[in-house]
């Protein structure tokens, strides 16, 4: 896990033609995408299309990622961050819990940019697996250059689920995912690029990484 300092980020949604500023508290973000090895150890299943223990896990839903976070929290002796309603599969966040969770939309972009105003934190060939160099498959995590916070594969390789609903009034339960994947062009792998889908959606270029809140002094 990498410590991410507090700050703020200006977000923009081109579809809605809106921008806003979000404050980000200090938190921790996983240095790498969750790998197939880690996911299998925690969940005892191997859902990915492209096999490789050090490759990012993919072909998982948002609900799968939420369940993983709770399972990892339990294994590590931390408080679960999510309450999952067994009847409807609705999920509520447990305020103040110290366990593992998905990053928020604002936390993700803030961490990706790492105090840079650029939408790509380096030359795309050096930082990301994308359509132009991926050979139409995922790759082992950590092979490209990290960003300014020391995070790897924030762009390319696989998209990353975030916690947030996209636009409940129009899209209902759809959740946000970020970062671009192995099948996207360079223009798809941007810190500002935001997509959304149903929380039960799964595809072979969509995975996740985890976050953890810092303990607040009392």
C-alpha positions as CSV (number, residue, x, y, z in Angstrom):
1,X,0.0,0.0,0.0
2,X,1.2,3.5,-0.8
3,X,0.4,6.5,1.4
4,X,-1.4,9.2,-0.6
5,X,-1.4,12.7,0.9
6,X,-4.5,14.8,1.3
7,X,-5.4,17.3,-1.3
8,X,-8.1,18.2,-3.8
9,X,-8.9,17.4,-7.4
10,X,-11.0,19.1,-10.1
11,X,-13.1,16.5,-11.8
12,X,-14.9,16.9,-15.1
13,X,-17.6,14.8,-16.8
14,X,-17.6,15.6,-20.5
15,X,-21.0,13.8,-21.1
16,X,-22.7,16.0,-18.5
17,X,-20.6,19.1,-19.3
18,X,-20.0,19.6,-15.6
19,X,-16.9,20.1,-13.5
20,X,-16.4,20.2,-9.7
21,X,-13.7,20.2,-7.0
22,X,-13.5,17.3,-4.5
23,X,-11.4,17.3,-1.4
24,X,-9.4,14.1,-0.8
25,X,-8.4,13.0,2.7
26,X,-5.1,11.2,3.2
27,X,-5.5,7.5,2.5
28,X,-3.6,4.4,1.1
29,X,-3.8,2.9,-2.3
30,X,-2.5,-0.4,-3.4
31,X,0.7,-0.1,-5.4
32,X,-0.4,-2.6,-7.9
33,X,-3.7,-3.8,-9.4
34,X,-5.0,-6.8,-7.6
35,X,-3.4,-9.8,-9.2
36,X,-4.9,-13.2,-10.0
37,X,-2.6,-14.8,-7.3
38,X,-3.9,-12.5,-4.6
39,X,-7.5,-12.8,-5.7
40,X,-7.3,-16.6,-5.8
41,X,-5.7,-16.8,-2.3
42,X,-8.5,-14.6,-0.8
43,X,-11.5,-15.8,-2.8
44,X,-10.5,-19.4,-3.8
45,X,-11.6,-18.8,-7.4
46,X,-9.8,-18.0,-10.6
47,X,-12.2,-16.0,-12.9
48,X,-9.7,-14.4,-15.3
49,X,-9.7,-14.9,-19.1
50,X,-5.9,-14.4,-19.5
51,X,-4.1,-16.7,-17.0
52,X,-1.1,-15.5,-15.1
53,X,-0.5,-15.3,-11.4
54,X,1.1,-11.9,-11.6
55,X,-1.3,-10.5,-14.2
56,X,-4.3,-8.4,-13.0
57,X,-7.4,-10.3,-12.1
58,X,-10.2,-9.4,-14.6
59,X,-13.6,-10.7,-15.7
60,X,-15.0,-9.8,-12.3
61,X,-18.0,-7.7,-11.4
62,X,-18.2,-4.7,-9.0
63,X,-19.9,-6.9,-6.5
64,X,-17.0,-9.4,-6.8
65,X,-14.6,-6.6,-6.0
66,X,-16.7,-5.5,-3.0
67,X,-16.8,-9.1,-1.6
68,X,-13.0,-9.3,-2.1
69,X,-12.5,-6.2,-0.1
70,X,-14.6,-7.5,2.8
71,X,-12.8,-10.9,2.7
72,X,-9.4,-9.3,2.6
73,X,-10.3,-7.1,5.6
74,X,-11.5,-10.1,7.5
75,X,-8.3,-12.1,6.8
76,X,-6.2,-9.1,7.9
77,X,-8.1,-8.5,11.1
78,X,-9.5,-5.2,9.9
79,X,-13.1,-3.9,10.0
80,X,-15.2,-4.7,6.9
81,X,-16.0,-1.5,4.9
82,X,-19.2,-2.8,3.3
83,X,-22.5,-4.1,4.5
84,X,-24.0,-6.3,1.7
85,X,-27.7,-6.9,1.8
86,X,-28.1,-10.6,1.0
87,X,-31.6,-10.2,-0.5
88,X,-31.1,-7.4,-2.9
89,X,-27.3,-7.3,-3.2
90,X,-27.4,-3.6,-2.4
91,X,-24.2,-2.4,-0.6
92,X,-23.8,0.2,2.1
93,X,-20.5,1.6,3.2
94,X,-19.6,1.3,6.9
95,X,-18.4,4.7,8.0
96,X,-15.2,4.8,9.9
97,X,-14.2,1.2,9.1
98,X,-10.5,0.6,8.8
99,X,-10.5,-2.2,6.2
100,X,-10.0,-2.5,2.5
101,X,-12.3,-0.9,0.0
102,X,-12.6,0.4,-3.5
103,X,-11.2,3.9,-4.1
104,X,-13.7,6.7,-4.7
105,X,-13.9,8.3,-8.1
106,X,-12.1,11.4,-6.8
107,X,-9.4,9.4,-5.0
108,X,-8.7,7.4,-8.1
109,X,-8.1,10.4,-10.4
110,X,-6.2,12.3,-7.7
111,X,-4.0,9.3,-7.2
112,X,-3.5,8.8,-11.0
113,X,-2.5,12.4,-11.7
114,X,-0.2,12.5,-8.6
115,X,-0.1,16.3,-8.5
116,X,0.3,16.6,-12.2
117,X,-2.1,18.5,-14.5
118,X,-1.4,16.0,-17.3
119,X,-3.9,13.4,-18.4
120,X,-1.1,10.9,-19.0
121,X,1.7,10.9,-16.4
122,X,4.3,9.9,-19.0
123,X,4.9,8.7,-22.5
124,X,2.1,6.1,-23.1
125,X,4.6,3.5,-24.3
126,X,6.5,3.8,-21.0
127,X,3.6,3.8,-18.6
128,X,0.8,1.7,-20.0
129,X,-0.2,-1.5,-21.8
130,X,-2.7,-0.4,-24.4
131,X,-3.9,-1.2,-27.9
132,X,-0.7,-0.2,-29.5
133,X,1.6,-2.5,-27.4
134,X,-0.5,-5.1,-25.5
135,X,-0.7,-7.8,-28.2
136,X,-4.4,-7.9,-27.2
137,X,-3.8,-9.4,-23.7
138,X,-3.1,-8.3,-20.1
139,X,0.4,-8.2,-18.7
140,X,2.1,-8.8,-15.4
141,X,1.6,-5.8,-13.1
142,X,4.5,-3.4,-12.4
143,X,6.3,-3.8,-15.7
144,X,5.8,-0.2,-16.8
145,X,7.0,3.0,-15.1
146,X,5.0,4.2,-12.0
147,X,3.4,7.6,-11.6
148,X,4.6,10.3,-9.2
149,X,3.0,8.6,-6.2
150,X,4.7,5.3,-7.0
151,X,1.6,3.6,-8.3
152,X,1.9,1.2,-11.3
153,X,-0.6,0.5,-14.1
154,X,-2.9,3.4,-13.2
155,X,-3.4,3.7,-17.0
156,X,-3.8,0.7,-19.3
157,X,-3.6,-3.0,-18.6
158,X,-7.2,-3.2,-17.2
159,X,-9.8,-0.7,-16.2
160,X,-10.5,-0.3,-12.5
161,X,-13.8,-0.4,-10.6
162,X,-14.4,2.6,-8.3
163,X,-17.0,2.8,-5.5
164,X,-19.1,5.6,-6.9
165,X,-22.5,5.5,-8.6
166,X,-22.2,7.3,-12.0
167,X,-25.6,9.1,-12.3
168,X,-28.4,7.4,-10.3
169,X,-31.2,9.4,-11.9
170,X,-30.3,8.3,-15.4
171,X,-28.2,5.1,-15.0
172,X,-29.5,3.7,-11.8
173,X,-27.1,1.3,-10.1
174,X,-24.3,1.8,-12.7
175,X,-20.8,2.2,-11.1
176,X,-17.8,4.1,-12.4
177,X,-14.6,2.5,-13.7
178,X,-11.3,4.2,-14.6
179,X,-8.0,4.1,-16.3
180,X,-8.3,2.4,-19.7
181,X,-7.3,-1.2,-20.6
182,X,-5.2,-3.3,-23.0
183,X,-7.7,-3.0,-25.8
184,X,-8.0,0.8,-25.7
185,X,-6.3,3.4,-27.8
186,X,-3.9,5.9,-26.2
187,X,-6.8,8.4,-26.1
188,X,-8.8,6.0,-24.0
189,X,-6.0,5.7,-21.3
190,X,-6.4,9.1,-19.6
191,X,-6.6,10.2,-16.0
192,X,-9.8,12.1,-16.9
193,X,-11.5,9.3,-18.7
194,X,-14.6,7.8,-16.9
195,X,-16.8,5.0,-17.9
196,X,-19.7,3.2,-16.2
197,X,-21.6,-0.1,-16.2
198,X,-23.9,-2.3,-14.2
199,X,-22.3,-3.7,-11.0
200,X,-22.9,-7.2,-12.3
201,X,-21.0,-6.4,-15.6
202,X,-17.7,-8.3,-16.1
203,X,-15.3,-8.3,-19.1
204,X,-11.7,-9.3,-19.7
205,X,-10.2,-5.7,-19.5
206,X,-11.8,-4.7,-16.2
207,X,-10.2,-5.3,-12.7
208,X,-9.5,-3.2,-9.6
209,X,-7.1,-2.1,-6.9
210,X,-7.9,-1.4,-3.3
211,X,-7.7,1.5,-0.9
212,X,-7.7,2.0,2.8
213,X,-8.6,5.0,4.9
214,X,-6.1,6.6,7.3
215,X,-7.0,6.5,10.9
216,X,-8.2,9.9,12.1
217,X,-7.0,11.2,15.4
218,X,-9.6,11.7,18.1
